Amino acid sequence: MGCLCVFAGAATGQSQNYMSQSYQLGEELAKAGHSFIYGGGRTGLMGSFADGVISQKGHIHGIIPAFLEDREVAHKGVTQLTITDSMHERKTLMYEPADGFLILPGGLGTLDETMEVLTWRQLKKLDGPVFTFSIDGYWEPMRSLLSHIEAQGFANTGGLDTIYWHDHIDTLVEHCNKLLLK
């Protein structure tokens, strides 16, 4: 079973598609047999994704620091919920068991986690593919920025080759299955 570490916003965003597509992606990946580890919240896209997984009786482990437990309203319906003392502990517990990383639209927290994973992968401290789900083109500016960084010599040439950009659920699920389910 492939374990995906999922990053997603705790807010709903402007597009109606963000919530519905996040839920549907959770459903489809859970049906395929993936397991998940994520930030543990029940609000916004992270909650919608978790609800999609739960609807298919999929395995999802939420990890949330105590100071965010009430703020993000920890999701009590997940398979397992871990409360940590800090964001650093949360991230370590999320990253270590992951076979791959899934990035949905989100804000600064999602961007922070994404950049940290990309950096750790470049430093060979993490492995596994990174899948972005660019609902309504959400991640296109980041894709352009990363290409620019690489072209300007500030990222290893080819170091960003295992970031996979998707804007359709079916191709994303197929790609996750191919790379993570063996």
KATANOR-V606446 format. One record per residue. N is the residue number from 1. RES is the residue in one small letter. OMEGA is omega in whole degrees, 0 to 359 (* if undefined). Layout:
N:RES:OMEGA
N:RES:OMEGA
This chain:
1:m:178
2:g:178
3:c:178
4:l:171
5:c:187
6:v:173
7:f:180
8:a:182
9:g:174
10:a:177
11:a:182
12:t:181
13:g:185
14:q:184
15:s:175
16:q:183
17:n:184
18:y:183
19:m:183
20:s:180
21:q:178
22:s:178
23:y:182
24:q:178
25:l:176
26:g:178
27:e:187
28:e:179
29:l:177
30:a:177
31:k:182
32:a:176
33:g:177
34:h:169
35:s:190
36:f:171
37:i:185
38:y:187
39:g:171
40:g:181
41:g:178
42:r:181
43:t:174
44:g:183
45:l:179
46:m:177
47:g:179
48:s:177
49:f:180
50:a:179
51:d:176
52:g:178
53:v:181
54:i:181
55:s:180
56:q:181
57:k:178
58:g:180
59:h:179
60:i:182
61:h:178
62:g:178
63:i:185
64:i:176
65:p:184
66:a:183
67:f:176
68:l:184
69:e:179
70:d:183
71:r:179
72:e:181
73:v:182
74:a:182
75:h:183
76:k:182
77:g:182
78:v:180
79:t:181
80:q:178
81:l:179
82:t:177
83:i:181
84:t:178
85:d:186
86:s:175
87:m:181
88:h:178
89:e:178
90:r:182
91:k:180
92:t:180
93:l:178
94:m:188
95:y:189
96:e:183
97:p:188
98:a:172
99:d:180
100:g:185
101:f:181
102:l:184
103:i:174
104:l:177
105:p:179
106:g:184
107:g:185
108:l:178
109:g:178
110:t:179
111:l:178
112:d:180
113:e:180
114:t:181
115:m:178
116:e:179
117:v:178
118:l:179
119:t:181
120:w:177
121:r:179
122:q:179
123:l:179
124:k:176
125:k:176
126:l:177
127:d:177
128:g:181
129:p:175
130:v:179
131:f:174
132:t:175
133:f:187
134:s:179
135:i:181
136:d:177
137:g:187
138:y:186
139:w:180
140:e:177
141:p:178
142:m:179
143:r:178
144:s:180
145:l:180
146:l:176
147:s:178
148:h:180
149:i:180
150:e:181
151:a:181
152:q:175
153:g:180
154:f:173
155:a:179
156:n:176
157:t:182
158:g:182
159:g:181
160:l:183
161:d:181
162:t:167
163:i:183
164:y:186
165:w:181
166:h:173
167:d:177
168:h:182
169:i:186
170:d:180
171:t:177
172:l:179
173:v:179
174:e:180
175:h:176
176:c:179
177:n:182
178:k:185
179:l:189
180:l:181
181:l:182
182:k:*
